[in-house]
Amino acid sequence: MIYLPVTLLLFLLFLLIFPFIRLAITTDVEVAVAKLGFSPGFALCGLFALLLT
């Protein structure tokens, strides 16, 4: 019986933290791709294509 509230709390915590995790990953990918010589827009398109597949 105690597992449901804990699981629900962890899920809500994940939903609150997920946008910040996604922003950090996006920023890291932009920096890495910019160092390779590609544009940041190309980095975002590639990242979203990777996340959607």
N, CA, C and O atoms as CSV, one atom per row, in Angstrom:
chain,resi,resn,atom,element,x,y,z
A,1,MET,N,N,0.808,-1.201,0.000
A,1,MET,CA,C,0.000,0.000,0.000
A,1,MET,C,C,0.854,1.269,0.000
A,1,MET,O,O,0.423,2.309,-0.498
A,2,ILE,N,N,2.042,1.185,0.549
A,2,ILE,CA,C,2.883,2.380,0.619
A,2,ILE,C,C,3.590,2.650,-0.713
A,2,ILE,O,O,4.101,3.748,-0.931
A,3,TYR,N,N,3.620,1.659,-1.596
A,3,TYR,CA,C,4.358,1.830,-2.840
A,3,TYR,C,C,3.689,2.818,-3.792
A,3,TYR,O,O,4.380,3.542,-4.507
A,4,LEU,N,N,2.378,2.860,-3.813
A,4,LEU,CA,C,1.678,3.747,-4.735
A,4,LEU,C,C,1.973,5.226,-4.467
A,4,LEU,O,O,2.300,5.943,-5.413
A,5,PRO,N,N,1.875,5.719,-3.231
A,5,PRO,CA,C,2.198,7.136,-3.018
A,5,PRO,C,C,3.659,7.467,-3.328
A,5,PRO,O,O,3.954,8.537,-3.859
A,6,VAL,N,N,4.562,6.561,-3.001
A,6,VAL,CA,C,5.979,6.810,-3.278
A,6,VAL,C,C,6.214,6.851,-4.783
A,6,VAL,O,O,6.935,7.717,-5.277
A,7,THR,N,N,5.614,5.924,-5.507
A,7,THR,CA,C,5.758,5.902,-6.957
A,7,THR,C,C,5.152,7.151,-7.580
A,7,THR,O,O,5.734,7.742,-8.490
A,8,LEU,N,N,4.002,7.545,-7.097
A,8,LEU,CA,C,3.358,8.752,-7.609
A,8,LEU,C,C,4.201,9.991,-7.319
A,8,LEU,O,O,4.318,10.874,-8.169
A,9,LEU,N,N,4.777,10.060,-6.143
A,9,LEU,CA,C,5.640,11.185,-5.787
A,9,LEU,C,C,6.880,11.232,-6.676
A,9,LEU,O,O,7.274,12.303,-7.139
A,10,LEU,N,N,7.490,10.084,-6.912
A,10,LEU,CA,C,8.664,10.042,-7.783
A,10,LEU,C,C,8.309,10.437,-9.211
A,10,LEU,O,O,9.080,11.126,-9.879
A,11,PHE,N,N,7.152,10.005,-9.675
A,11,PHE,CA,C,6.713,10.367,-11.021
A,11,PHE,C,C,6.491,11.874,-11.136
A,11,PHE,O,O,6.906,12.484,-12.122
A,12,LEU,N,N,5.848,12.475,-10.148
A,12,LEU,CA,C,5.631,13.924,-10.170
A,12,LEU,C,C,6.950,14.684,-10.083
A,12,LEU,O,O,7.114,15.726,-10.717
A,13,LEU,N,N,7.881,14.164,-9.303
A,13,LEU,CA,C,9.206,14.777,-9.207
A,13,LEU,C,C,9.909,14.730,-10.554
A,13,LEU,O,O,10.546,15.698,-10.968
A,14,PHE,N,N,9.786,13.586,-11.240
A,14,PHE,CA,C,10.387,13.443,-12.562
A,14,PHE,C,C,9.774,14.433,-13.545
A,14,PHE,O,O,10.489,15.029,-14.351
A,15,LEU,N,N,8.451,14.613,-13.483
A,15,LEU,CA,C,7.802,15.559,-14.388
A,15,LEU,C,C,8.259,16.992,-14.131
A,15,LEU,O,O,8.336,17.795,-15.061
A,16,LEU,N,N,8.561,17.315,-12.879
A,16,LEU,CA,C,9.035,18.664,-12.560
A,16,LEU,C,C,10.478,18.876,-12.998
A,16,LEU,O,O,10.846,19.978,-13.405
A,17,ILE,N,N,11.292,17.839,-12.920
A,17,ILE,CA,C,12.717,17.964,-13.223
A,17,ILE,C,C,13.005,17.762,-14.710
A,17,ILE,O,O,14.014,18.261,-15.209
A,18,PHE,N,N,12.136,17.038,-15.431
A,18,PHE,CA,C,12.402,16.674,-16.818
A,18,PHE,C,C,12.698,17.862,-17.736
A,18,PHE,O,O,13.631,17.765,-18.533
A,19,PRO,N,N,11.961,18.982,-17.674
A,19,PRO,CA,C,12.302,20.102,-18.566
A,19,PRO,C,C,13.718,20.634,-18.352
A,19,PRO,O,O,14.371,21.047,-19.309
A,20,PHE,N,N,14.195,20.628,-17.117
A,20,PHE,CA,C,15.550,21.100,-16.846
A,20,PHE,C,C,16.589,20.122,-17.378
A,20,PHE,O,O,17.636,20.531,-17.879
A,21,ILE,N,N,16.296,18.823,-17.267
A,21,ILE,CA,C,17.204,17.816,-17.820
A,21,ILE,C,C,17.268,17.958,-19.336
A,21,ILE,O,O,18.346,17.898,-19.928
A,22,ARG,N,N,16.106,18.147,-19.961
A,22,ARG,CA,C,16.061,18.293,-21.417
A,22,ARG,C,C,16.815,19.546,-21.858
A,22,ARG,O,O,17.508,19.520,-22.875
A,23,LEU,N,N,16.690,20.637,-21.113
A,23,LEU,CA,C,17.404,21.869,-21.444
A,23,LEU,C,C,18.910,21.671,-21.332
A,23,LEU,O,O,19.664,22.152,-22.178
A,24,ALA,N,N,19.352,20.967,-20.293
A,24,ALA,CA,C,20.783,20.719,-20.120
A,24,ALA,C,C,21.333,19.863,-21.252
A,24,ALA,O,O,22.413,20.142,-21.772
A,25,ILE,N,N,20.596,18.822,-21.638
A,25,ILE,CA,C,21.048,17.961,-22.733
A,25,ILE,C,C,21.093,18.744,-24.039
A,25,ILE,O,O,22.032,18.598,-24.821
A,26,THR,N,N,20.084,19.571,-24.276
A,26,THR,CA,C,20.048,20.373,-25.499
A,26,THR,C,C,21.229,21.330,-25.555
A,26,THR,O,O,21.848,21.489,-26.607
A,27,THR,N,N,21.544,21.962,-24.445
A,27,THR,CA,C,22.675,22.888,-24.397
A,27,THR,C,C,23.986,22.163,-24.636
A,27,THR,O,O,24.839,22.663,-25.370
A,28,ASP,N,N,24.166,20.993,-24.031
A,28,ASP,CA,C,25.392,20.221,-24.238
A,28,ASP,C,C,25.542,19.799,-25.691
A,28,ASP,O,O,26.637,19.859,-26.249
A,29,VAL,N,N,24.453,19.375,-26.300
A,29,VAL,CA,C,24.514,18.956,-27.704
A,29,VAL,C,C,24.820,20.145,-28.601
A,29,VAL,O,O,25.586,20.016,-29.555
A,30,GLU,N,N,24.234,21.299,-28.311
A,30,GLU,CA,C,24.517,22.500,-29.112
A,30,GLU,C,C,25.995,22.861,-29.055
A,30,GLU,O,O,26.602,23.166,-30.081
A,31,VAL,N,N,26.570,22.828,-27.863
A,31,VAL,CA,C,27.986,23.175,-27.706
A,31,VAL,C,C,28.863,22.165,-28.437
A,31,VAL,O,O,29.809,22.545,-29.128
A,32,ALA,N,N,28.551,20.879,-28.286
A,32,ALA,CA,C,29.361,19.839,-28.928
A,32,ALA,C,C,29.289,19.938,-30.446
A,32,ALA,O,O,30.306,19.801,-31.126
A,33,VAL,N,N,28.099,20.173,-30.981
A,33,VAL,CA,C,27.954,20.257,-32.436
A,33,VAL,C,C,28.578,21.545,-32.961
A,33,VAL,O,O,29.133,21.556,-34.059
A,34,ALA,N,N,28.495,22.624,-32.196
A,34,ALA,CA,C,29.128,23.880,-32.614
A,34,ALA,C,C,30.645,23.721,-32.683
A,34,ALA,O,O,31.291,24.318,-33.543
A,35,LYS,N,N,31.214,22.925,-31.789
A,35,LYS,CA,C,32.659,22.679,-31.831
A,35,LYS,C,C,33.046,21.890,-33.075
A,35,LYS,O,O,34.170,22.009,-33.564
A,36,LEU,N,N,32.116,21.081,-33.589
A,36,LEU,CA,C,32.387,20.322,-34.809
A,36,LEU,C,C,32.226,21.177,-36.062
A,36,LEU,O,O,32.616,20.761,-37.153
A,37,GLY,N,N,31.655,22.367,-35.911
A,37,GLY,CA,C,31.533,23.274,-37.037
A,37,GLY,C,C,30.140,23.379,-37.627
A,37,GLY,O,O,29.955,24.063,-38.634
A,38,PHE,N,N,29.170,22.731,-37.039
A,38,PHE,CA,C,27.796,22.822,-37.528
A,38,PHE,C,C,27.073,23.957,-36.811
A,38,PHE,O,O,27.528,24.438,-35.773
A,39,SER,N,N,25.953,24.375,-37.370
A,39,SER,CA,C,25.192,25.461,-36.750
A,39,SER,C,C,24.363,24.938,-35.579
A,39,SER,O,O,24.000,23.762,-35.567
A,40,PRO,N,N,24.055,25.784,-34.597
A,40,PRO,CA,C,23.220,25.355,-33.467
A,40,PRO,C,C,21.824,24.913,-33.894
A,40,PRO,O,O,21.243,24.024,-33.271
A,41,GLY,N,N,21.279,25.518,-34.944
A,41,GLY,CA,C,19.969,25.099,-35.439
A,41,GLY,C,C,19.997,23.668,-35.939
A,41,GLY,O,O,19.053,22.907,-35.725
A,42,PHE,N,N,21.078,23.307,-36.602
A,42,PHE,CA,C,21.239,21.928,-37.071
A,42,PHE,C,C,21.336,20.979,-35.887
A,42,PHE,O,O,20.838,19.855,-35.937
A,43,ALA,N,N,21.979,21.437,-34.826
A,43,ALA,CA,C,22.108,20.605,-33.625
A,43,ALA,C,C,20.744,20.338,-33.011
A,43,ALA,O,O,20.455,19.207,-32.618
A,44,LEU,N,N,19.902,21.358,-32.923
A,44,LEU,CA,C,18.564,21.176,-32.354
A,44,LEU,C,C,17.708,20.254,-33.211
A,44,LEU,O,O,16.996,19.399,-32.686
A,45,CYS,N,N,17.776,20.425,-34.525
A,45,CYS,CA,C,17.004,19.548,-35.414
A,45,CYS,C,C,17.460,18.105,-35.264
A,45,CYS,O,O,16.635,17.193,-35.215
A,46,GLY,N,N,18.759,17.895,-35.191
A,46,GLY,CA,C,19.282,16.541,-35.021
A,46,GLY,C,C,18.893,15.941,-33.689
A,46,GLY,O,O,18.570,14.756,-33.607
A,47,LEU,N,N,18.923,16.751,-32.641
A,47,LEU,CA,C,18.558,16.248,-31.314
A,47,LEU,C,C,17.082,15.875,-31.261
A,47,LEU,O,O,16.731,14.824,-30.726
A,48,PHE,N,N,16.221,16.715,-31.806
A,48,PHE,CA,C,14.791,16.400,-31.791
A,48,PHE,C,C,14.483,15.183,-32.659
A,48,PHE,O,O,13.611,14.383,-32.319
A,49,ALA,N,N,15.191,15.039,-33.775
A,49,ALA,CA,C,14.995,13.853,-34.611
A,49,ALA,C,C,15.421,12.604,-33.849
A,49,ALA,O,O,14.781,11.557,-33.954
A,50,LEU,N,N,16.491,12.716,-33.090
A,50,LEU,CA,C,16.965,11.579,-32.302
A,50,LEU,C,C,15.986,11.243,-31.185
A,50,LEU,O,O,15.739,10.069,-30.912
A,51,LEU,N,N,15.426,12.260,-30.540
A,51,LEU,CA,C,14.482,12.021,-29.452
A,51,LEU,C,C,13.153,11.458,-29.946
A,51,LEU,O,O,12.495,10.703,-29.230
A,52,LEU,N,N,12.757,11.816,-31.151
A,52,LEU,CA,C,11.473,11.358,-31.674
A,52,LEU,C,C,11.521,9.943,-32.227
A,52,LEU,O,O,10.483,9.295,-32.356
A,53,THR,N,N,12.712,9.454,-32.554
A,53,THR,CA,C,12.808,8.094,-33.107
A,53,THR,C,C,13.143,7.090,-32.043
A,53,THR,O,O,13.262,5.899,-32.333
